[in-house]
């Protein structure tokens, strides 16, 4: 990234300070001070922030910072009396006040070199979601992994370079997922459901004016990208998956020592250093990761999110993806082996695998040019449009009234209220059955529970089944295997109970819903036995 101010140019890609066509040699910490001030030129930077950004966990006195400020001023032709470039705000900190402009540009406000995109907010489901939009070309939504901070990440030249290259051939929207970075933080014990985060991404797309976009999911962001492509094909033109999985490598291992490590070592840079070996080889890289972790989440939230991502399994929805899909994976990925990429390609119809050399799991670390080249070639191709909306992933709720051959009108009215309260759509059924669809399994399960509770005072008992699968829209009705399985689950369930498939439990894992195993059952018309679960309330 390049910054121009006071007649000099600061290039964080080449680590050079230039003035009048020549390189001005400065100590590393002086360069870091200038870079941090330039990246935050719109505000006063406190001494504590500078100490944290430049020295990280090392303890140094304020006199060390004062010395570096003095040296930085000398390097750009300023001094403590004039303060034309770096102003001391007494009792507060420092601010870069020189008008923007490089050595060959006029000193005018619009001469900023490579400005950082502004951060915006969109409100969704009671939470504020932070996002940025930049670049030109086909629309693309970038969903990064684990924890993020859309502003702090621009401070590292490798990340900034990657994002700018991405924006050179596409119009990018990038966000902090709910619970991380500048977005709404999580309350104690709170864990965001996958479907809720998918809604957040769609809200960002709406705010950025993206009716449809390529979705680029990396690492933990991959499962979210998969759900979006399967459940909302009208919003996704293409799908790119990098370094991700359908079933997490730590699935069914709740006592992994890594969870404790994340919480104990969070904020020191050691968590991300294990995912980005190339970037962490230098002391400055590790210091950056320490700051990045602290600004991305709290230790408790980081652990909670690590545990959450390890239990989600989207294997059951891969076959519902109908958009062109590119899977990119490094052959020696230190976190997720290549077998995970192969499983994705085997499960997604028509998916293509690009295998690249390297060990770095973190999207921005290591040799990223092959990744960018593959994404550009895939995204900038001919427009294909989204998958036909007649076929889409949905959660189907089938409820039957016990000991009745028909559904009374008051039951239909109560069902419609419960379904619509969870953003579902009631499909008029036949006989004693009611069918509804939802865009997330958690909403379908909670709607079934609410319906059971709402009908109890009326003396009406139901049994229900919930399943997530691809369905077909046929006018006002729906059809397909997803509808059939939900009906079979309802008939297998005991009166007053709600039974769900393994697909449902995999997608809502870690989000507060409890299930009791009910063993394997042979469902009418289906060859293989199904593992079934009862909603435990």
N, C-alpha and C positions, 0 to 999 in steps of 0.2 A: 504494500500500500504506500502511496506517495502523499505527503503533506507539503504544501507550500505556505510559507509565512515569513514575513520580515526579509524577503529577498533570498531566502535559502530554500532548499528542497530536502526533505527527510524521506528516505526510501527504506521502509521496513522489510521489503523483499530482499534487497541487497545489503542492508545494514550500512547504508552510506548517508552521510550528510554532505550535501554539495552546495557550493556558493561560487558564483561567477565562473562556472565551468570546471571548477576544481573540487577535489574531495577534501573535506575538513576532517582530520583524524581526531576522534574523541574516544575517551574510555567507554567501555561497554555500559557502565551505570549511567554515565552522562547521556549516552544515546537513549537508554531506556527511559530516563526522566523526560527527555524531549518528546519521545514517542507517546508516552502516556499523557502528557499535557496536550499534545496535538490531537490525540484521539478523543479528548474530553474538553476541547477548547470552548464549548458553549457554557461551561460552568467553572466554579472554583473547585479545585481539587485539594482535599485536605492533606496535611502532612502524613496522617496515618495511612491514607490510600496510597500515597507515593512510596512510603516505606514498605507497604505490603506488596505493591506491584513490582518494585525494583529489587528489594532484598528478600522478599518472601518470609520464610520462617526464621531467618537469621536475625539476631538481635543487634541492632546498631543504634547509636545515639542520633539525636536530631542534628548534631553538628556534622555528621557524615552527609546528611541530606542537604544541609546548608552549603557545604563545600561543593557538592555536585550541582546545586542550583547556580552557584557562582561560576563554576566551570562551564555549565550549559549557556549561561548568559554570554560569557566570553566567546564561546564558539559561534554564536549567532550575531556577534557585534553589539551586544547589549551590556549594561552594567546595572549595579544595584541602585544607582541614582536615577538614571534615565528610565529604566524599566519599560522600554518601548516594546519588548517582545514578551518578557515574563514579568508579570506584576505580582508583588507580594501583597496579599490581602491580610493585613495584620490580625492575628487571633483566629484566622480561618485556614489559610493555606496559600496556594498559588494558582494563577490563571494565565494561559497563553492569550495575550491581547493583541499581538501583531495582526494587521489585516491579512487575509488570505492572499496568497500569490507566490509563485516560485521566482527564481532568479531572472527569468525571461518574460515574466508576465506583469501586467499593470497591477498596482495595489488596489484591487477593487473587490467588493464583497462576493461577486459571483465567480471568482477565480480559484475557488477551492479545488484542490486536486483530490480525486477519488474520495468523495465524501461518504461517510457511513450512512446507510439508509435510515430514515427516521423510524422509530418504533411506534406502532399504533395499537389500539386495543379494540376488541369487539366483545360484546357482552353475550354470553350464551349460558342458559340454564343456571343463572345465578352466579356465574363466574366471569371474571375478566381474563381474556386470552390475549397475550401479547404476540404481535407478528410484525414482520417487515416484508415489503414488496419492492423489488428492484429488477433491472434488466429489461431486455427487449427480445421478443420472439414468441414462440408458442408457450402457452401457460404451463407452469410446472410447480407443483407443491412439494417441498422438501420436508420430510418428516425424519428428523435425526433420532439417534438412539438415546435411551436411558434418561439422563438429565442434561439440560442445556441452558444457555443464557444468550439470547439473540444479539445482545450488545457486546458482552465481554468477549465472545468468540472472535469478533473482528480485530481484537488486539493482537492476535497471533498472526504473523505474516502468512504462514502456510494455510490457515483457515481462510483468511481474507482473500488470498490468491485463488483458492478453490472456488469460493463463492462468486468472486468477480468473473472467473472463467465460466461458471455456470450461467451467470447473468449475461454473458456475451452472446449466448445463443438461445436464451429463453427468458421469459418474464417469470421471475421466481417469487413465490410466497414461502416464507419460512417462519415457524412459530415455536414458542415455548409451550410444550404440552401442559395441560392442567397439572398443577402441583410442582412445576419446575420454573426456574429462571424468574422472569418478570410476570409470569401468569399467576393466577390465583393459587395461593399456597394451600396445602391440605391441613385439615384439622386433625387432632389426635385420633389415631386409628382409622382415618379415612383413606380409602383406596379408590381411585377413579376406575369405573368400569370401561372396558374397551369400547363399548357402543357409545358411551358418553364422550370419550375422547374423539371418536369418529364424528360425532355431532359438532365438536369444537372445530375440527378441521373443515367441515362443511361451512361453518359460520365464518371462518377465516376466508374461505374461497368466496363466499358471498360478499364479504366486506371488501375484498380485493378485486371484485368484479370478474371472477372466474366462474363461468357457468360450467365449464368442463376443463379438465387439466390432466396432464401426465402426473402421476403420483410416484414419487421417488422415496422409498422407505429404506432406511439403513439400520442395521442391528435391531434393537428393540422396536424401532419404528416400523419394522417390516410387518409384524402381525397386524398393526393398525392399518397399514397400507393394503394388506390382503383383505381385511374386512371391508374397507371402503370400496375396493374394486368389485367384491362379490355382492355386497348389499346395495350399493349405489352405482350401478354400471352407467347410469346416465350422466354421472359427474366425472367419470374416469375415462380418459381416452387411451392411455397406455400405463403400464405398471412397470416400474424398475425396482428391483429388490437387491440390496447390497449387504453382504455379510450377515445374513439373517437366517431364520429357521421357521418351520411350522411348529415343531415341538422343541421346546428349549432343552439345551444339553443337560440342565440340572432338573428336569422334570421328575417329580416324585422323589425328590431328595431334599426334604424340608430342613434338614440339619446341616446343610453345607457350611463349612467354616468360612466361606467367602462372605456370607451375610454378616457375620460378626466383624470380619475384616473391614467391610465397607463402612460400617458404623463407627468402628474405633479409629480408622485411619482417614476418614473423610476430612477433606480440607487441607491435607498435606500434599496432594498431587499424586499420591501413590496408587489410587484406584484407576485413574485414567492413564497413568504411566504404564500400567500393565496391559492396557488395550492399545497403546500407541507407542511402541518401542522406539521408533525412529524419532518422533518429536521429543521423547523424554530422555534422549541421550545427552542433552545439554542441561546444565543447571538452570538456565533461563526457561527451558521447556518445562521442567518439573515445577518451577515457581509459577509459571503460567497455569499449569493444571491445578495447583493448589488454590489459586485465586478463582479459577473457573469452577472448581467444585464448590467452594464456599458461596459463590454467587449463583449457583445452579439449584442448590437444595440444602436443607439441614441434614445432619447425620442420620437422624431418625427417619426422615422422609426418603433419603437415599436408600437406606436398608429396606424400607417398606416397598419401594418401587422395584428394587432388585428381587425381592421375594415374589412380588406380583408378576413380574415378567416371566419368572421361572415356572409358573404354574399354568399359564395360558397356552392352549394348544389350538391352532387354527387348521389342523390337518383336515378336519371334516368339511371345511368350506372351500378348499383349494379347487375342487372339481367344478365349482360354480363360477369361477372366473372366466370371462369370455373376452377380455380385452387382450391385445398383444402384450406379452410379458417378457422382460429381459431380467435374468438372474445373473448378478456379478458377484464373484467370490474369489478371494485370494487362496491360492492352493495350500498354503501353510498357515492359514488364519489361526492365531494363537488362542482364540476364544471359542469359535464355532468351526468345527471341521468341515471339509468339503462335502462330506456325506449329506449335510443339511441342505446344501444347494441342490444336490442331485435329487433329494426327496421333493424339494419344491418343484423342480422341473418335471419330475415324474407325475406329480399331482395336478399341475396346472396345464390344461389343454393348450398345446402349441407353444409352451414356454421354451426359451432358448437360454443356454448357459454360456457365459463368458468367463473362463477361468484365467486368472491373472497371477503372476508370481508375487510372493511377499508374505510376511507374517502379521503385519499391522491389521488389527481389527477396526480401529477407529477410522472412519471414513476419510478424514483429512490428513492422515499420517502416512508417511512413506511416499512411494511414487504414485501420485494421483493422476498423472496425465493420461494413462491408459483408461482409467475409470471415466474421466471426462470425455475422452474421445468416443468410448462406447456409448455413453449416455447421449452425446450430441448426435451421433449417427442414428440412434434409435428414435430420439424425440423429434428431431428436425425432419424426419421422413414425412411422407405424404399423410395428410390428415385421414384418420380412419373413423372418427366418431365413436360414441360409446356403444356398448352392447345393447341389443334390442331390449327395451323395458318390459316386453312381454315375459321374459325369463329373468328372474332375479332371486337373490338370496333373501329369505325371510324367516322369521320365527313364527311358527303356526301354533295357535292355541285351539285345541278341540275340547269342548266341554259338553258333557252329557248330563241331562237331568235324570237322577235316579228314580226308578219306579214311575216313569211317565213316558207316554208315547208321543208327546208334543211339548213344545216350549211355550208356556204361557206368555202373554204380552208383557206382563209386569217383569218377568224374568228377562225378556229381550231388552226392555228399557234399562234395567239395572246393568245388564251386560254391556250395553252400548256406553253407559256412563263410565263403567270401570275401564273398558278398552280405550276409550278416547282420553281418559285421564292419564293413560300411559302412552299416548301418542300412537295408538293402534287403530286398525280399521276393522269394523265388524262386518263379516260376510254372512248374509242370511243363510242358515243351514236348513236341513230338512229333518223331519221327525223330532227326536228329542235332543238333537245336537246343535251346538253353536260353534262357529268357526271365526277366528279373528287372526289378523296378521300384524306383526310388529317388525320394526327395523333393528331390533336388538333382543337377544334372549333374556336379558335381565328384566326388560320391560314386560315381556310375555309372561314370565314366571310371577312377577309381582302383580300383574293384572289378574292372573288366575287366582292368586291368594285373596286379592281384594274382592273378586267376584264370589268366591266361596263364603267370605265373611259377610258380604252384603246380602246374600240369599238366605243365610241361616235364620235371621229373624222372621223371614217369610215362610219358614218351615220347608224350604226347598234345599235339597242336598244334591251336590254335583260330584262327578269324578272327571278329572281332566288330564290331558296329555299335552306336552309342549316339546316341540322338535324344531331344529333349525336346519333348513336345507333349501335347495333351489326349488322354486315353484313357477308355475305358468299362470299368467293372467289371461282369463277367458271372459272378456266382457266385464261384468260386475263380479264374476266368480273367479276362483282360483282352482288349480288342479296340479297334479304331480305327486312324486314320491313323498315330498315333505308333508303334504296334506294327508296322504294315506297313513304315514307313520304316526303322525299326531293322533289320528283317529284310533289306530291300533293301541297306542299308549293309553288313551282314555278308556278303552274297553278292558284293558288289562288291569287298570288301576282299581283299587278298592273304593267303595263309596266314601266320599268325603276327602279323598286324597288326590294329590297332583303328582303325576309321574312324568319324568323327563328322560331324554336320551343322554348318552355320554357326550354327544356333541355340545349340548347345552351346558353341561357341567364344565366342560373344557373351556368354553368361551367366557364363562362368568367366574372362573376360579379366582379366589382371593378378594372378591368384592362383596362379602357380607351375606351371601345366600348359603344356606346349609342344606345338605342332601344326605339321605340315608340310602345305602346300596340295597337294591331289591333283587340282586342276582341276575342271571341271564334268562331270557325268555324267548321263545319262538313266537314271532308275530305272524299272524295270518298273511299268507301271500309272500313272505320274505324268507329266503332260503337260510340265511345265517342267523344264529341266535344274537340277541341284542342285550347289552348290559344296561339295565334300567335303574333309575334312582327316584326316590320319593322326596319331595320338598319337605324339609323338616322345619316346622315353625314352633 
